[in-house]
């Protein structure tokens, strides 16, 4: 895409009643405005995105090492083109799709979302991408499809963390079908109008803004619709610390630290801690969990 967000609207231009930053970019080149989702308190706040430098230099991508600077240092060698994604399981149109075919004809939108890592740091990221629901609807979810499972590429030759076996790779994640279909849930292909940097999960990664960041699996090569709750990487490592749901919840602490507040990455004048909000401020998802004990289903 040949535009840079920084030269265009800023979050200050968004009228307060509107949801959050909601400019839509159309593939054809036309520019329009459209709101998605319902207005929600925190999400409607002025979100000032982190710099591209922050977003691409402080990362978790264990395939490239466990240090925050390792992905930026090591991910450059990852081969991201050509890239294909296997869509399988309980769908009408299974297949191996190139990322271009998967996205063909869909509007690439820009959305500024808050991003909250389970480690209690946060950023604000201007993503470009599509709603996961659009991809799932094209795939044709069958009646028995209750969950969606995701898998990250395995490239041991380019991935030092995979060679060292720092986790049980491939990295896998999953969502319940209603979470996957929620309009806030994105497959992102860019940040600030530029294709995703490798360390950010090129060429395509999940973004689920009301859940801890580890749900937002990077560099996806497989999307499977299933009738079983899928295994997820961090839950396999430590089920007591990392649940399947992993909704941002300031009232349910991590066994080893508080989730009540977060450190905003970005330094300078605005460096501070802030209170963590239920569902990371995306109140419109609360209805998905009505009647569930969120302490048990953490
Ligand atoms: N996806 C893969 N494949 N491997 C990972 O190690 N880390 C997760 C998530 N997705 C991870 C991943 C975690 S813990 C977080 S907080 C986010 O990616 C970090 O995304 P960011 O580096 O773009 O901020």
py3Dmol code that shows the C-alpha trace and the ligand (Angstrom):
import py3Dmol

protein = """\
ATOM      1  CA  UNK A   1       0.000   0.000   0.000  1.00  0.00           C
ATOM      2  CA  UNK A   2       1.369   3.336  -0.988  1.00  0.00           C
ATOM      3  CA  UNK A   3       0.425   5.479   1.926  1.00  0.00           C
ATOM      4  CA  UNK A   4       1.831   6.332   5.272  1.00  0.00           C
ATOM      5  CA  UNK A   5      -0.522   6.784   8.138  1.00  0.00           C
ATOM      6  CA  UNK A   6       1.661   9.451   9.703  1.00  0.00           C
ATOM      7  CA  UNK A   7       1.061  11.844   6.802  1.00  0.00           C
ATOM      8  CA  UNK A   8      -2.640  11.398   6.993  1.00  0.00           C
ATOM      9  CA  UNK A   9      -5.258  11.472   9.739  1.00  0.00           C
ATOM     10  CA  UNK A  10      -4.039  11.315  13.286  1.00  0.00           C
ATOM     11  CA  UNK A  11      -6.072   9.793  16.120  1.00  0.00           C
ATOM     12  CA  UNK A  12      -6.853  13.343  17.245  1.00  0.00           C
ATOM     13  CA  UNK A  13      -8.948  13.698  14.114  1.00  0.00           C
ATOM     14  CA  UNK A  14     -11.314  10.936  15.104  1.00  0.00           C
ATOM     15  CA  UNK A  15     -14.590  12.266  16.415  1.00  0.00           C
ATOM     16  CA  UNK A  16     -15.055  11.190  20.018  1.00  0.00           C
ATOM     17  CA  UNK A  17     -18.348   9.321  19.498  1.00  0.00           C
ATOM     18  CA  UNK A  18     -16.751   7.040  17.007  1.00  0.00           C
ATOM     19  CA  UNK A  19     -15.487   3.700  18.075  1.00  0.00           C
ATOM     20  CA  UNK A  20     -11.786   4.171  17.762  1.00  0.00           C
ATOM     21  CA  UNK A  21      -9.657   4.865  14.764  1.00  0.00           C
ATOM     22  CA  UNK A  22     -11.798   3.623  11.951  1.00  0.00           C
ATOM     23  CA  UNK A  23     -10.517   4.787   8.645  1.00  0.00           C
ATOM     24  CA  UNK A  24     -10.916   2.176   5.963  1.00  0.00           C
ATOM     25  CA  UNK A  25      -8.658   1.803   3.005  1.00  0.00           C
ATOM     26  CA  UNK A  26     -10.021   0.074  -0.011  1.00  0.00           C
ATOM     27  CA  UNK A  27      -7.867  -2.069  -2.224  1.00  0.00           C
ATOM     28  CA  UNK A  28      -9.108  -0.186  -5.265  1.00  0.00           C
ATOM     29  CA  UNK A  29      -7.475   2.924  -3.886  1.00  0.00           C
ATOM     30  CA  UNK A  30     -10.615   4.746  -2.836  1.00  0.00           C
ATOM     31  CA  UNK A  31     -10.588   6.021   0.719  1.00  0.00           C
ATOM     32  CA  UNK A  32     -13.636   5.967   2.917  1.00  0.00           C
ATOM     33  CA  UNK A  33     -14.706   6.136   6.505  1.00  0.00           C
ATOM     34  CA  UNK A  34     -16.543   3.417   8.294  1.00  0.00           C
ATOM     35  CA  UNK A  35     -17.064   2.458  11.892  1.00  0.00           C
ATOM     36  CA  UNK A  36     -16.834  -1.080  13.128  1.00  0.00           C
ATOM     37  CA  UNK A  37     -18.061  -2.512  16.369  1.00  0.00           C
ATOM     38  CA  UNK A  38     -19.821  -0.599  19.082  1.00  0.00           C
ATOM     39  CA  UNK A  39     -18.393   2.348  20.958  1.00  0.00           C
ATOM     40  CA  UNK A  40     -16.490   1.209  24.006  1.00  0.00           C
ATOM     41  CA  UNK A  41     -15.112   3.383  26.766  1.00  0.00           C
ATOM     42  CA  UNK A  42     -11.402   2.736  26.662  1.00  0.00           C
ATOM     43  CA  UNK A  43     -11.229   1.921  23.002  1.00  0.00           C
ATOM     44  CA  UNK A  44     -12.770   5.289  22.207  1.00  0.00           C
ATOM     45  CA  UNK A  45      -9.981   7.113  24.012  1.00  0.00           C
ATOM     46  CA  UNK A  46      -7.443   8.921  21.964  1.00  0.00           C
ATOM     47  CA  UNK A  47      -5.031   6.170  21.069  1.00  0.00           C
ATOM     48  CA  UNK A  48      -1.620   7.444  20.198  1.00  0.00           C
ATOM     49  CA  UNK A  49       0.203   4.639  18.434  1.00  0.00           C
ATOM     50  CA  UNK A  50       3.699   3.628  19.372  1.00  0.00           C
ATOM     51  CA  UNK A  51       6.434   4.398  16.884  1.00  0.00           C
ATOM     52  CA  UNK A  52       7.287   1.811  14.256  1.00  0.00           C
ATOM     53  CA  UNK A  53      10.666   1.624  15.959  1.00  0.00           C
ATOM     54  CA  UNK A  54       9.057   0.600  19.293  1.00  0.00           C
ATOM     55  CA  UNK A  55       6.756  -1.870  17.600  1.00  0.00           C
ATOM     56  CA  UNK A  56       9.498  -3.592  15.620  1.00  0.00           C
ATOM     57  CA  UNK A  57      12.304  -3.599  18.173  1.00  0.00           C
ATOM     58  CA  UNK A  58      10.574  -4.918  21.321  1.00  0.00           C
ATOM     59  CA  UNK A  59       9.062  -8.265  20.380  1.00  0.00           C
ATOM     60  CA  UNK A  60       8.198 -11.754  21.465  1.00  0.00           C
ATOM     61  CA  UNK A  61       8.808 -14.300  18.705  1.00  0.00           C
ATOM     62  CA  UNK A  62      10.500 -17.219  20.402  1.00  0.00           C
ATOM     63  CA  UNK A  63      11.307 -18.910  17.102  1.00  0.00           C
ATOM     64  CA  UNK A  64      14.000 -16.223  16.881  1.00  0.00           C
ATOM     65  CA  UNK A  65      15.122 -16.228  20.494  1.00  0.00           C
ATOM     66  CA  UNK A  66      13.738 -15.319  23.882  1.00  0.00           C
ATOM     67  CA  UNK A  67      15.164 -11.788  24.253  1.00  0.00           C
ATOM     68  CA  UNK A  68      12.997  -8.804  23.332  1.00  0.00           C
ATOM     69  CA  UNK A  69      15.604  -7.669  20.788  1.00  0.00           C
ATOM     70  CA  UNK A  70      16.252 -11.126  19.330  1.00  0.00           C
ATOM     71  CA  UNK A  71      13.402 -11.145  16.765  1.00  0.00           C
ATOM     72  CA  UNK A  72      14.554  -7.837  15.253  1.00  0.00           C
ATOM     73  CA  UNK A  73      18.093  -9.173  15.138  1.00  0.00           C
ATOM     74  CA  UNK A  74      17.363 -12.669  13.855  1.00  0.00           C
ATOM     75  CA  UNK A  75      14.099 -12.697  11.902  1.00  0.00           C
ATOM     76  CA  UNK A  76      15.478 -11.021   8.782  1.00  0.00           C
ATOM     77  CA  UNK A  77      16.360 -14.381   7.241  1.00  0.00           C
ATOM     78  CA  UNK A  78      12.837 -15.820   7.491  1.00  0.00           C
ATOM     79  CA  UNK A  79      11.512 -16.648   4.029  1.00  0.00           C
ATOM     80  CA  UNK A  80       8.110 -14.983   3.683  1.00  0.00           C
ATOM     81  CA  UNK A  81       7.541 -15.209  -0.056  1.00  0.00           C
ATOM     82  CA  UNK A  82       6.109 -17.308  -1.553  1.00  0.00           C
ATOM     83  CA  UNK A  83       3.806 -18.041   1.398  1.00  0.00           C
ATOM     84  CA  UNK A  84       0.897 -20.403   1.512  1.00  0.00           C
ATOM     85  CA  UNK A  85      -1.664 -21.119   4.172  1.00  0.00           C
ATOM     86  CA  UNK A  86      -3.417 -24.426   4.562  1.00  0.00           C
ATOM     87  CA  UNK A  87      -7.097 -24.047   5.398  1.00  0.00           C
ATOM     88  CA  UNK A  88      -8.531 -27.342   6.561  1.00  0.00           C
ATOM     89  CA  UNK A  89     -10.788 -29.183   8.973  1.00  0.00           C
ATOM     90  CA  UNK A  90     -14.524 -28.548   9.069  1.00  0.00           C
ATOM     91  CA  UNK A  91     -14.745 -26.216   6.077  1.00  0.00           C
ATOM     92  CA  UNK A  92     -16.444 -26.438   2.690  1.00  0.00           C
ATOM     93  CA  UNK A  93     -13.436 -25.103   0.790  1.00  0.00           C
ATOM     94  CA  UNK A  94     -10.286 -26.639   2.203  1.00  0.00           C
ATOM     95  CA  UNK A  95      -7.037 -26.003   0.386  1.00  0.00           C
ATOM     96  CA  UNK A  96      -3.579 -24.579   0.314  1.00  0.00           C
ATOM     97  CA  UNK A  97      -3.946 -20.896  -0.553  1.00  0.00           C
ATOM     98  CA  UNK A  98      -1.267 -18.364  -1.346  1.00  0.00           C
ATOM     99  CA  UNK A  99      -1.523 -15.401   0.986  1.00  0.00           C
ATOM    100  CA  UNK A 100      -2.443 -13.276  -2.047  1.00  0.00           C
ATOM    101  CA  UNK A 101      -5.326 -15.599  -2.976  1.00  0.00           C
ATOM    102  CA  UNK A 102      -6.476 -15.774   0.614  1.00  0.00           C
ATOM    103  CA  UNK A 103      -6.830 -11.976   0.719  1.00  0.00           C
ATOM    104  CA  UNK A 104      -7.894 -11.333  -2.888  1.00  0.00           C
ATOM    105  CA  UNK A 105     -10.708  -8.830  -3.140  1.00  0.00           C
ATOM    106  CA  UNK A 106     -10.889  -8.082   0.584  1.00  0.00           C
ATOM    107  CA  UNK A 107     -10.608  -4.550   1.946  1.00  0.00           C
ATOM    108  CA  UNK A 108      -7.401  -3.961   3.838  1.00  0.00           C
ATOM    109  CA  UNK A 109      -8.457  -1.851   6.812  1.00  0.00           C
ATOM    110  CA  UNK A 110      -6.372   0.149   9.220  1.00  0.00           C
ATOM    111  CA  UNK A 111      -7.235  -0.186  12.876  1.00  0.00           C
ATOM    112  CA  UNK A 112      -5.465   1.165  15.901  1.00  0.00           C
ATOM    113  CA  UNK A 113      -5.682  -1.357  18.714  1.00  0.00           C
ATOM    114  CA  UNK A 114      -4.314  -1.502  22.175  1.00  0.00           C
ATOM    115  CA  UNK A 115      -2.007  -4.513  22.598  1.00  0.00           C
ATOM    116  CA  UNK A 116      -1.471  -5.978  26.075  1.00  0.00           C
ATOM    117  CA  UNK A 117       1.129  -8.677  26.672  1.00  0.00           C
ATOM    118  CA  UNK A 118       0.612 -11.161  29.500  1.00  0.00           C
ATOM    119  CA  UNK A 119       3.964  -9.912  30.856  1.00  0.00           C
ATOM    120  CA  UNK A 120       2.208  -6.624  31.786  1.00  0.00           C
ATOM    121  CA  UNK A 121       3.559  -4.325  29.100  1.00  0.00           C
ATOM    122  CA  UNK A 122       1.454  -2.687  26.427  1.00  0.00           C
ATOM    123  CA  UNK A 123       1.607  -0.789  23.158  1.00  0.00           C
ATOM    124  CA  UNK A 124      -0.774   0.813  20.715  1.00  0.00           C
ATOM    125  CA  UNK A 125      -0.424  -0.540  17.195  1.00  0.00           C
ATOM    126  CA  UNK A 126      -1.907   0.737  13.911  1.00  0.00           C
ATOM    127  CA  UNK A 127      -2.547  -2.558  12.136  1.00  0.00           C
ATOM    128  CA  UNK A 128      -3.516  -3.153   8.530  1.00  0.00           C
ATOM    129  CA  UNK A 129      -5.454  -6.267   7.741  1.00  0.00           C
ATOM    130  CA  UNK A 130      -8.774  -8.008   7.297  1.00  0.00           C
ATOM    131  CA  UNK A 131     -11.357  -9.458   9.605  1.00  0.00           C
ATOM    132  CA  UNK A 132     -10.689 -13.120  10.256  1.00  0.00           C
ATOM    133  CA  UNK A 133     -14.437 -13.642   9.815  1.00  0.00           C
ATOM    134  CA  UNK A 134     -14.134 -12.756   6.121  1.00  0.00           C
ATOM    135  CA  UNK A 135     -11.578 -15.519   5.621  1.00  0.00           C
ATOM    136  CA  UNK A 136     -13.601 -18.036   7.619  1.00  0.00           C
ATOM    137  CA  UNK A 137     -16.779 -17.191   5.747  1.00  0.00           C
ATOM    138  CA  UNK A 138     -15.007 -17.775   2.459  1.00  0.00           C
ATOM    139  CA  UNK A 139     -13.686 -21.071   3.728  1.00  0.00           C
ATOM    140  CA  UNK A 140     -17.263 -21.999   4.628  1.00  0.00           C
ATOM    141  CA  UNK A 141     -17.358 -23.090   8.266  1.00  0.00           C
ATOM    142  CA  UNK A 142     -19.400 -26.255   8.633  1.00  0.00           C
ATOM    143  CA  UNK A 143     -22.043 -26.765  11.304  1.00  0.00           C
ATOM    144  CA  UNK A 144     -19.741 -28.739  13.604  1.00  0.00           C
ATOM    145  CA  UNK A 145     -16.991 -26.083  13.567  1.00  0.00           C
ATOM    146  CA  UNK A 146     -16.686 -24.817  17.127  1.00  0.00           C
ATOM    147  CA  UNK A 147     -13.047 -23.660  17.305  1.00  0.00           C
ATOM    148  CA  UNK A 148     -10.305 -22.367  15.040  1.00  0.00           C
ATOM    149  CA  UNK A 149      -6.719 -23.576  15.429  1.00  0.00           C
ATOM    150  CA  UNK A 150      -3.689 -21.712  14.070  1.00  0.00           C
ATOM    151  CA  UNK A 151      -0.124 -22.799  13.413  1.00  0.00           C
ATOM    152  CA  UNK A 152       3.100 -20.835  12.811  1.00  0.00           C
ATOM    153  CA  UNK A 153       5.610 -21.729  10.118  1.00  0.00           C
ATOM    154  CA  UNK A 154       8.539 -23.997  10.979  1.00  0.00           C
ATOM    155  CA  UNK A 155      11.773 -22.855   9.321  1.00  0.00           C
ATOM    156  CA  UNK A 156      14.505 -24.369  11.457  1.00  0.00           C
ATOM    157  CA  UNK A 157      17.114 -23.179   8.976  1.00  0.00           C
ATOM    158  CA  UNK A 158      16.179 -19.536   9.602  1.00  0.00           C
ATOM    159  CA  UNK A 159      14.877 -19.876  13.172  1.00  0.00           C
ATOM    160  CA  UNK A 160      17.533 -20.082  15.827  1.00  0.00           C
ATOM    161  CA  UNK A 161      14.931 -20.610  18.585  1.00  0.00           C
ATOM    162  CA  UNK A 162      13.503 -23.606  16.739  1.00  0.00           C
ATOM    163  CA  UNK A 163      16.960 -25.106  16.300  1.00  0.00           C
ATOM    164  CA  UNK A 164      17.584 -24.662  20.002  1.00  0.00           C
ATOM    165  CA  UNK A 165      14.147 -26.010  20.908  1.00  0.00           C
ATOM    166  CA  UNK A 166      13.313 -23.157  23.292  1.00  0.00           C
ATOM    167  CA  UNK A 167       9.603 -24.100  23.027  1.00  0.00           C
ATOM    168  CA  UNK A 168       7.661 -27.055  21.674  1.00  0.00           C
ATOM    169  CA  UNK A 169       7.353 -25.752  18.097  1.00  0.00           C
ATOM    170  CA  UNK A 170       5.413 -25.179  15.899  1.00  0.00           C
ATOM    171  CA  UNK A 171       3.759 -22.409  17.907  1.00  0.00           C
ATOM    172  CA  UNK A 172       0.033 -23.097  17.977  1.00  0.00           C
ATOM    173  CA  UNK A 173      -2.969 -21.077  19.143  1.00  0.00           C
ATOM    174  CA  UNK A 174      -6.727 -21.256  19.049  1.00  0.00           C
ATOM    175  CA  UNK A 175      -9.976 -19.371  19.465  1.00  0.00           C
ATOM    176  CA  UNK A 176     -13.571 -20.312  20.056  1.00  0.00           C
ATOM    177  CA  UNK A 177     -15.611 -19.807  16.875  1.00  0.00           C
ATOM    178  CA  UNK A 178     -17.529 -16.773  18.202  1.00  0.00           C
ATOM    179  CA  UNK A 179     -14.234 -15.150  19.202  1.00  0.00           C
ATOM    180  CA  UNK A 180     -12.757 -15.903  15.796  1.00  0.00           C
ATOM    181  CA  UNK A 181     -15.836 -14.453  14.075  1.00  0.00           C
ATOM    182  CA  UNK A 182     -15.923 -11.294  16.200  1.00  0.00           C
ATOM    183  CA  UNK A 183     -15.415  -8.178  14.060  1.00  0.00           C
ATOM    184  CA  UNK A 184     -12.513  -7.015  16.251  1.00  0.00           C
ATOM    185  CA  UNK A 185     -10.498 -10.138  15.406  1.00  0.00           C
ATOM    186  CA  UNK A 186      -8.073  -9.475  12.569  1.00  0.00           C
ATOM    187  CA  UNK A 187      -5.568 -11.158  10.381  1.00  0.00           C
ATOM    188  CA  UNK A 188      -2.942  -8.439  10.065  1.00  0.00           C
ATOM    189  CA  UNK A 189      -0.656  -8.011   7.087  1.00  0.00           C
ATOM    190  CA  UNK A 190       0.873  -4.652   7.913  1.00  0.00           C
ATOM    191  CA  UNK A 191       1.626  -1.935  10.431  1.00  0.00           C
ATOM    192  CA  UNK A 192       1.637   1.791   9.608  1.00  0.00           C
ATOM    193  CA  UNK A 193       0.725   0.926   6.025  1.00  0.00           C
ATOM    194  CA  UNK A 194       3.894  -1.078   5.503  1.00  0.00           C
ATOM    195  CA  UNK A 195       3.999  -4.865   5.152  1.00  0.00           C
ATOM    196  CA  UNK A 196       4.631  -6.575   8.480  1.00  0.00           C
ATOM    197  CA  UNK A 197       8.269  -6.742   9.472  1.00  0.00           C
ATOM    198  CA  UNK A 198       9.421 -10.333   9.878  1.00  0.00           C
ATOM    199  CA  UNK A 199       9.749  -9.863  13.631  1.00  0.00           C
ATOM    200  CA  UNK A 200       6.109  -8.709  13.751  1.00  0.00           C
ATOM    201  CA  UNK A 201       4.895 -11.958  12.170  1.00  0.00           C
ATOM    202  CA  UNK A 202       5.191 -11.501   8.418  1.00  0.00           C
ATOM    203  CA  UNK A 203       3.443 -12.029   6.158  1.00  0.00           C
ATOM    204  CA  UNK A 204       0.253 -12.593   8.149  1.00  0.00           C
ATOM    205  CA  UNK A 205      -0.553 -12.866  11.852  1.00  0.00           C
ATOM    206  CA  UNK A 206      -3.523 -12.918  14.149  1.00  0.00           C
ATOM    207  CA  UNK A 207      -4.582  -9.918  16.269  1.00  0.00           C
ATOM    208  CA  UNK A 208      -7.105 -10.386  19.079  1.00  0.00           C
ATOM    209  CA  UNK A 209      -7.023  -7.088  20.975  1.00  0.00           C
ATOM    210  CA  UNK A 210      -8.970  -8.122  24.081  1.00  0.00           C
ATOM    211  CA  UNK A 211      -6.702 -11.097  24.798  1.00  0.00           C
ATOM    212  CA  UNK A 212      -3.130 -11.295  26.038  1.00  0.00           C
ATOM    213  CA  UNK A 213      -0.645 -10.902  23.219  1.00  0.00           C
ATOM    214  CA  UNK A 214       0.437 -14.533  23.108  1.00  0.00           C
ATOM    215  CA  UNK A 215      -2.923 -15.421  21.528  1.00  0.00           C
ATOM    216  CA  UNK A 216      -1.911 -13.246  18.546  1.00  0.00           C
ATOM    217  CA  UNK A 217       0.062 -15.940  16.728  1.00  0.00           C
ATOM    218  CA  UNK A 218       2.570 -14.853  14.111  1.00  0.00           C
ATOM    219  CA  UNK A 219       3.546 -16.011  10.608  1.00  0.00           C
ATOM    220  CA  UNK A 220       0.556 -18.302  10.173  1.00  0.00           C
ATOM    221  CA  UNK A 221       0.716 -21.271   7.785  1.00  0.00           C
ATOM    222  CA  UNK A 222      -2.341 -23.228   8.860  1.00  0.00           C
ATOM    223  CA  UNK A 223      -5.905 -22.421   9.905  1.00  0.00           C
ATOM    224  CA  UNK A 224      -8.000 -25.405  10.972  1.00  0.00           C
ATOM    225  CA  UNK A 225     -11.673 -25.400  11.889  1.00  0.00           C
ATOM    226  CA  UNK A 226     -12.333 -28.051  14.490  1.00  0.00           C
ATOM    227  CA  UNK A 227     -14.929 -29.318  16.943  1.00  0.00           C
ATOM    228  CA  UNK A 228     -12.373 -29.654  19.772  1.00  0.00           C
ATOM    229  CA  UNK A 229     -10.725 -26.951  21.870  1.00  0.00           C
ATOM    230  CA  UNK A 230      -7.281 -26.711  20.256  1.00  0.00           C
ATOM    231  CA  UNK A 231      -4.029 -27.104  22.151  1.00  0.00           C
ATOM    232  CA  UNK A 232      -2.185 -23.806  22.619  1.00  0.00           C
ATOM    233  CA  UNK A 233       1.558 -23.399  23.078  1.00  0.00           C
ATOM    234  CA  UNK A 234       1.708 -21.561  26.411  1.00  0.00           C
ATOM    235  CA  UNK A 235      -1.071 -23.636  27.912  1.00  0.00           C
ATOM    236  CA  UNK A 236       0.871 -26.793  27.039  1.00  0.00           C
ATOM    237  CA  UNK A 237       3.932 -25.372  28.779  1.00  0.00           C
ATOM    238  CA  UNK A 238       2.144 -24.233  31.919  1.00  0.00           C
ATOM    239  CA  UNK A 239      -1.629 -24.691  32.126  1.00  0.00           C
ATOM    240  CA  UNK A 240      -1.746 -23.131  35.603  1.00  0.00           C
ATOM    241  CA  UNK A 241      -0.327 -19.859  34.312  1.00  0.00           C
ATOM    242  CA  UNK A 242      -1.738 -19.610  30.787  1.00  0.00           C
ATOM    243  CA  UNK A 243      -5.346 -20.518  30.096  1.00  0.00           C
ATOM    244  CA  UNK A 244      -7.062 -21.134  26.791  1.00  0.00           C
ATOM    245  CA  UNK A 245      -9.095 -17.919  26.995  1.00  0.00           C
ATOM    246  CA  UNK A 246      -6.438 -15.511  28.248  1.00  0.00           C
ATOM    247  CA  UNK A 247      -8.748 -12.526  28.130  1.00  0.00           C
ATOM    248  CA  UNK A 248      -7.111  -9.419  29.535  1.00  0.00           C
ATOM    249  CA  UNK A 249      -8.468  -9.261  33.078  1.00  0.00           C
ATOM    250  CA  UNK A 250      -7.057  -6.969  35.789  1.00  0.00           C
ATOM    251  CA  UNK A 251      -8.900  -8.974  38.445  1.00  0.00           C
ATOM    252  CA  UNK A 252      -7.214 -12.281  37.718  1.00  0.00           C
ATOM    253  CA  UNK A 253      -3.513 -12.025  38.453  1.00  0.00           C
ATOM    254  CA  UNK A 254      -0.878 -14.159  36.852  1.00  0.00           C
ATOM    255  CA  UNK A 255       0.356 -16.540  39.576  1.00  0.00           C
ATOM    256  CA  UNK A 256       3.701 -14.708  39.555  1.00  0.00           C
ATOM    257  CA  UNK A 257       2.672 -11.067  39.035  1.00  0.00           C
ATOM    258  CA  UNK A 258      -0.225  -8.631  39.131  1.00  0.00           C
ATOM    259  CA  UNK A 259      -2.293  -8.017  36.029  1.00  0.00           C
ATOM    260  CA  UNK A 260      -3.788  -4.867  37.554  1.00  0.00           C
ATOM    261  CA  UNK A 261      -1.555  -2.447  35.684  1.00  0.00           C
ATOM    262  CA  UNK A 262       0.761  -2.328  32.712  1.00  0.00           C
ATOM    263  CA  UNK A 263       3.936  -0.605  31.587  1.00  0.00           C
ATOM    264  CA  UNK A 264       3.439   1.336  28.386  1.00  0.00           C
ATOM    265  CA  UNK A 265       6.327   0.804  26.000  1.00  0.00           C
ATOM    266  CA  UNK A 266       7.578   3.953  24.381  1.00  0.00           C
ATOM    267  CA  UNK A 267       9.675   5.924  26.782  1.00  0.00           C
ATOM    268  CA  UNK A 268      10.029   9.644  26.643  1.00  0.00           C
ATOM    269  CA  UNK A 269       7.534  12.061  28.020  1.00  0.00           C
ATOM    270  CA  UNK A 270       4.673   9.600  28.101  1.00  0.00           C
ATOM    271  CA  UNK A 271       6.442   6.674  29.771  1.00  0.00           C
ATOM    272  CA  UNK A 272       4.172   5.532  32.580  1.00  0.00           C
ATOM    273  CA  UNK A 273       2.165   2.700  34.027  1.00  0.00           C
ATOM    274  CA  UNK A 274      -1.543   2.623  33.535  1.00  0.00           C
ATOM    275  CA  UNK A 275      -4.396   0.599  34.938  1.00  0.00           C
ATOM    276  CA  UNK A 276      -5.216  -2.497  32.941  1.00  0.00           C
ATOM    277  CA  UNK A 277      -8.801  -2.577  31.717  1.00  0.00           C
ATOM    278  CA  UNK A 278     -11.170  -5.534  31.574  1.00  0.00           C
ATOM    279  CA  UNK A 279     -10.985  -7.036  28.094  1.00  0.00           C
ATOM    280  CA  UNK A 280      -8.222  -4.477  27.453  1.00  0.00           C
ATOM    281  CA  UNK A 281     -10.998  -1.896  27.172  1.00  0.00           C
ATOM    282  CA  UNK A 282     -12.932  -3.714  24.446  1.00  0.00           C
ATOM    283  CA  UNK A 283     -16.159  -3.997  26.409  1.00  0.00           C
ATOM    284  CA  UNK A 284     -18.126  -5.057  23.368  1.00  0.00           C
ATOM    285  CA  UNK A 285     -16.784  -8.605  23.722  1.00  0.00           C
ATOM    286  CA  UNK A 286     -18.175  -9.053  27.258  1.00  0.00           C
ATOM    287  CA  UNK A 287     -21.326 -10.717  25.930  1.00  0.00           C
ATOM    288  CA  UNK A 288     -19.229 -13.567  24.519  1.00  0.00           C
ATOM    289  CA  UNK A 289     -18.463 -14.645  28.075  1.00  0.00           C
ATOM    290  CA  UNK A 290     -21.794 -14.096  29.756  1.00  0.00           C
ATOM    291  CA  UNK A 291     -22.437 -16.689  32.430  1.00  0.00           C
ATOM    292  CA  UNK A 292     -18.827 -17.916  32.402  1.00  0.00           C
ATOM    293  CA  UNK A 293     -16.648 -17.819  35.492  1.00  0.00           C
ATOM    294  CA  UNK A 294     -13.661 -15.848  34.193  1.00  0.00           C
ATOM    295  CA  UNK A 295     -11.524 -16.919  37.112  1.00  0.00           C
ATOM    296  CA  UNK A 296     -11.950 -20.535  36.165  1.00  0.00           C
ATOM    297  CA  UNK A 297     -11.855 -19.869  32.431  1.00  0.00           C
ATOM    298  CA  UNK A 298      -8.803 -17.603  32.558  1.00  0.00           C
TER     299      UNK A 298
END
"""
ligand_1 = """\
24
LIG
N 3.768 -16.128 17.714
C 4.771 -17.005 17.530
N 4.750 -17.804 16.445
N 5.810 -17.137 18.398
C 5.865 -16.376 19.543
O 6.820 -16.524 20.337
N 4.787 -14.640 20.907
C 3.478 -14.137 21.318
C 2.699 -13.545 20.149
N 2.779 -14.410 18.991
C 4.809 -15.432 19.779
C 3.785 -15.317 18.809
C 3.581 -13.164 22.386
S 4.000 -13.751 23.937
C 3.303 -11.846 22.191
S 3.235 -10.740 23.496
C 3.098 -11.307 20.846
O 3.252 -12.286 19.824
C 4.101 -10.207 20.604
O 3.801 -9.539 19.396
P 4.733 -8.340 18.951
O 6.150 -8.813 19.038
O 4.324 -8.021 17.559
O 4.461 -7.212 19.909
"""
view = py3Dmol.view(width=600, height=400)
view.addModel(protein, "pdb")
view.setStyle({"model": 0}, {"cartoon": {"style": "trace"}})
view.addModel(ligand_1, "xyz")
view.setStyle({"model": 1}, {"stick": {}})
view.zoomTo()
view.show()
